[in-house]
């Protein structure tokens, strides 16, 4: 079997009968000759580099919240820039990036291995272009997981290390064991994202205040973690609405498939309201800027969620707008915590 990528490529080799080809990689090699080194470009794209900016933002937010807590305790011995360049803190960022990349690669590996069980060795001319075969993807993922486990040993603080290990195990178990579980599927994705700022903040507190500091986490950090978990849980549900026909055909028991699109849209709206409540309902605000950012994020998020509910999940364009609009609302919410 082979893995497919939906990006265009101009490499192909027509067989003598004009119907089948021997798949070629961008390097000019056949699939049978592919190695990790010759497939680095395709493997890099499989890690979804577009996600890395979000990972960095979560890391910066968690670091700033941890630093603010240390300043309040009168024990801030480093500035934000100094802290970010500390080797052990760079290891935290690397672990978050590796978790994100390996989760995408491993998910593609298992999904495509299943879907390609019925495909012939040679593929037709009108099929999508070829990416590295499963054996190469598996080897690359093994290298990344080995690097991730090595990085964990440098991450400061037991709580931060626990978060990294938990996220790593979730990514490893996701496709084979967690994805077939209807509600757990979406919760797993949301958990990985919610743990990102918590990991960075816990590492920051350990560096500045010592291991005992993580026994009492700042309230703002707890709210950020919960808010991200709820909002991305709802976003994952919303994404599954448009994927329902394909998931149904592949026997993936997502919420829209098991219940209905209408039910999924209402469940996602409920999670959106819960996330908005966590962001908005605080004991106090330090200024109007925080309040306005929080209110704007809530209004934007709930407006898109209500649009999906009104369409009962049947309008794919509205659903897509809600998924994309959720990015802005999360950014506004994150800014309101600074």
N, C-alpha and C positions, 0 to 999 in steps of 0.2 A: 504494500500500500504506500501511498504518498500523501503528503500534506499539501493543501491548496492555499494559495494566497490570492486575494481578489485584485491585486495590482497587476497592471499590464506589463508584459515583457516581450521582447522581440526575438527570443531564442527558441527555436524549435527545429526539429529534424523530421522531415516527412519520410515515411517508409516507402518502399517501392510500390505498394498498392495504393498509396495516396490517402489511406484512411486512418492509419495509426502513426503515432510518433513514439520515439524513445525520449522520455522527458529529459530536458536539459536545465541546468541551473544557470543563473546569470554568469557564473564563472566559466561556463562552457563545458563543465563536466556533466556526465550523466548522473542520474540519481544513485546508481550503483557505486560510483566513484566518489561520492560526496564525503567530505570530512567536516569536522567542526571548524577548522581554520578556513576552509574554502567556502563555508556557508555563513560567515560572521555577519554579513549584511542582512541576510534573511532572518537569522536568529535574533539579531538586534531588533528588527521590526516586529518579531513575535512577542517581544517583551512590552510592546505598546509604549514607546518613549513619550508619547503625548501625555501619559499619566504622571510623568515624573515631576512636572511643575506643581501639580497638586500635592504630591508627597513632600516636596520641599516647603510649600506653604504650611502644611500641617506641622512639619518639623519646626519651622520658625515660630509658629503660634505657640506650640508646646514649650519651646525654649523660653520665649518671652514670658509666658505665664509662670514658669518655674523661677525665672530670674526675678520677676516682680514679687513673688512670695519670699524669695531670699532677701530682697531689698527691704521688705516689710519687717523681716526678722532681724534686720541689721547685720546680715552676714554675707552680703554680696561683695566678693573679693575680685570679681572680674566684670568687665563690661560685656555687652552682648557680642560684639565682634570678637573679643578675646575668647569668649566661651565657645563660639561657633568654630573657631580654628583650633581648639584643643583636640589632640589626637583621639582621645577616648570619645569626645562628642562627635567628631567626624565619623567614628565607627557607628554611632547611633544612626546618623543619616544614611550611611552606606547600608546598614541592615534594613532600613525602611525601603530604600530603593531596590535592594535585592529581593525583599519580600514581594514588592509590587511586580517586579519583572518575572520572578519565578512563578508566581500565581498565574500570570497570563500564559506563560510558556507551557506549564504543566497542564493547564486546562485545555489548551489547543492540542497538546499531545494525546491526551486521553479521548477527547471528543473526536479528533480526526482518525485515531486508530480504530475507534468503533465504527465510524461512518465509512471507512475504507475497507472494511472486512469483505465487502461484496464487490469491490472494484477490481478490474483486471490489472495485470502488471503494467501493460501499456495503456495509454489513455488516448482518447479521440482528439482530433485537431481542435474541436470547438470547446474543449474543457478549459477551466482556468489554468493559469501558469503554475508551475511546480515550485514548492519550497522544500527544504531538506527533508529527507525521509525520517520516519520515526526513530530509527536507531541513532541518528545524528542529534535529533532534538533531545532524546533521552540522555545522551552523553553530555550535551551542553547543560541540560537541567541539573544533572548530577554535579557538574563542576560548580554551578551557581549555588546549589544547596550546600556543597562542601565549603565554599567561601562564606556563605551565610552563617553556618555553624561555627566557623573559625572566628567570624566577626563578633558573634555573641559573647565570646570569652573576653572581649575587650570592652563591651558595653558596661558602663558604670551602674552599679545599683542592682539589687536583686529584683526589685519590681520591674525595672526597665528590661532586664534580661527575661523575666517571666513573660512580659508582653511580647517580646520578639519571638520567643519560643512558641507561645500560644498562636500568634499569627502565622508562624512558619508551619506548624502542624495543621492549622486550618487550611492553608493553601495546598498542602500535600494531600490531605484527605478529601478536599472539596469535590472534585469531579467524580471520583469513584464511589464515595460513601455519603457525602453530605448533599450533593446536588440532587439525588433522587428523593430526598426528603422535602416535602412540599414547602413548609414554612422555614425549615432550617437552612435551606438553600440561600434565601435572601438575607437571613439573619447573619449567616457566616460572612458574606461579603461586607455587610454593614459593620460587623465586629472588627474586621481587619482595618477598616478605615477609622473607626472610632478609637482604636488602640494607638494610632500613629501619634497624635499630640500627647497622649498620656505617656507613651514611651519616652518622648523627648523631654517632657516636663519632669518625669521621675528621674531620668539621668541627670538633668540639671540640678535638681534638688539634692541628689546624692553627692554631686561634685562640690556644691557650695555649702551644704548644711550637714552632710553626713547621712549615713544609712537610716538613722532614726527619723529623719525628716519625712520620709515617704509614708510613715505611719499615719500622718495627718495631712492629706492632700488639700490644696486650696479649693474652696468652693467653686471658683470660676472654672478650674480645670475639670471638676466633676461635671459641671453643666455643659462645658464644651464637648466632653466625651459623650455624654448622653444625647446632646443635641445632634452631633454628627451621626451617632448610631441610629437614631430615630429617622432623621432626614434621609439617610442613604438606604435604610431599610425600605422606606416608602418609595424612594427613587428606583430601587431594584424591582419592586413590585410593578411600578409603572412601566419600566422597560420591558418586563415580561408580557405586558398586554399586547404590544405590537408583535412580539415573538411567539404569540400563542399558536398560530397555525403551524409554524415550523416545529415548535416544541411538542405539539400534539402528534405530528407526524413521526417524531423521533421518540415518542413515549416518555417525554420528560414531564413529570407531574408538577408543573408550576401552579400557582394559585389561579391564574385565569383559565388554565386547562382543567383543573380539578373542580373548581367552583364555577366561575364565569368571569367575563371581562367586567361586567357590572359590579360584581362583588369585589374584584381586585381594585377597581377604581375607588370604591368606597373605603376599602381597607387602607389604600395608599393615602387617601384624604385624611383618614383618622390619624395616621402616623405623621402626616404633615402638620396637623393641628397640635399633636403632642410635641413635635419638635419646635414649633413656633411658641408654644407655651413655655418650654424650657428656656428658650432664648429671651422671651419677653418678660416673663414673670420673675423678676429678681427682687431681692430685698432693697437694693439701692442702685443708683446709677451715679457714676462719678462726673457725668456731664451730659449736656444735650446731644453731643455728637454720638455717644454710645446709644442713647435712647432712640434717636432718629434712624441710625443704622439698623438697629434691631427691629423697629417698627416697619421700616421699608422692606427689609428682608422677609418679614412675616407676611406683609401684604402681597409681595411679589410671589412668594411660595404658595400661599393659600389661593390666590387668584388662578394660578395655573392648575392647582389641584382641583378647584371647583370646575374648571373647564373640562377636565377629564371626567368628572362625575356627571356633569350635564350630558356629555356625549355617551355616557355609559361605557366608555372605553372603545367605542366603535369607530371613532374618527382618528385614524393613525397620525394625521398631521397635528392635531391637537395634543395627542399623547407625546409625539416627538418634541413639540414645543415645550411641554411640561418637563420633559427630561432635561432638555438643554437649559431651560429657565431655572431649574434647580441649582445649576452651577452658580448663577449670580446670587441667588438668595443665600447660599452657603457662604459665599465670599463676604456678603454684607453681614451675616451673623458672626463670622470669624472676626471681622474688623470691629464689631461692636464689643468684643471682649478685650480689645487692646487699649 
